Amino acid sequence: MDVSHRKVLGEIDEICYDIVGSSSRRSSKIIHNDGHWKKWKEYRLSLFDKFYDDSKSREENIRNPPYSILAVEWAAFLDYRLDEKAKQMCKKNAENRAKLRINHTSGSKKLKRKMTELMAKTGQPINRGTLYIHTHKRNDGTYINEETRIVCEKISEIESEGTALIEVSMNDSLGQVFGKEHPGKL
């Protein structure tokens, strides 16, 4: 059975509806905007670990859905998780995440939104270097790791010299530290 990611997300919206008790689009936004989406995602992933048994058949697993989740929704979720393409994608994503040396701290917040918030807070235009520094520090002001600290210090040094540009270019602080960009598919 071919189950698309979009279909599974639609069914998750319906589960969100059951949890929040309003229209599914609104409930999805409430859960996402209130920071509950990550908790829901982690809970959803733990459901598979808790309720799926490798020794049982698909049908037996479907008959054992978690509390408050319909068997139809559970079946679609299991079909998605057991699909070979989905497994390969999850494995590849895990490998790619393991290769990351410098992680950001902004979560799923878009960089444009973070930049707008910083501009509203400071009242000044924000360049890419400043944005990079803000998105690679923890709330307590510490850096994620030593490599991140070194990169952010280089950016700060360039910006303190007054050679940083507001517009995106090879000569802005980020371009000077990281070098030529490689546009394309990430």
Residue pairs with C-beta under 8 A, 6 or more apart in sequence:
1 79
2 83
3 76
3 79
3 80
3 83
5 80
5 86
7 76
7 80
8 76
8 77
8 80
11 73
11 76
11 77
12 28
12 40
12 44
13 24
13 25
13 27
13 28
14 24
14 73
15 68
15 69
15 73
16 24
16 27
16 28
16 31
16 40
17 23
17 24
17 27
18 68
19 27
19 31
19 40
20 26
20 27
20 30
20 31
21 27
22 30
30 36
31 37
31 40
37 108
38 107
38 108
44 77
47 66
47 69
47 77
48 77
48 78
48 81
50 66
51 61
51 64
51 65
51 66
51 74
52 61
52 78
52 81
53 60
53 61
53 64
56 64
58 78
58 82
61 78
62 71
62 74
62 75
62 78
63 71
65 71
65 73
65 74
66 74
69 77
80 86
81 87
101 145
101 147
102 136
102 144
102 145
102 147
102 148
102 151
103 136
103 144
103 148
104 135
104 136
105 135
105 136
105 137
105 138
105 139
105 144
106 114
106 135
111 131
111 135
114 131
114 134
114 135
115 126
115 131
118 126
118 130
118 131
118 134
119 125
119 126
125 166
127 159
127 164
127 165
127 166
127 172
127 173
127 174
128 168
128 172
128 173
128 174
128 175
129 155
129 156
129 158
129 159
129 164
129 172
129 173
129 174
129 177
130 159
132 151
132 152
132 155
132 174
133 152
133 155
133 156
136 143
136 144
136 148
136 151
136 152
137 143
137 144
137 152
138 144
143 149
143 152
151 177
154 177
155 173
155 174
155 177
158 164
158 173
158 176
158 177
159 173
163 171
163 173
163 176
164 172
164 173
165 171
165 172
165 173
166 172
168 175
169 175
170 176
170 180
175 181
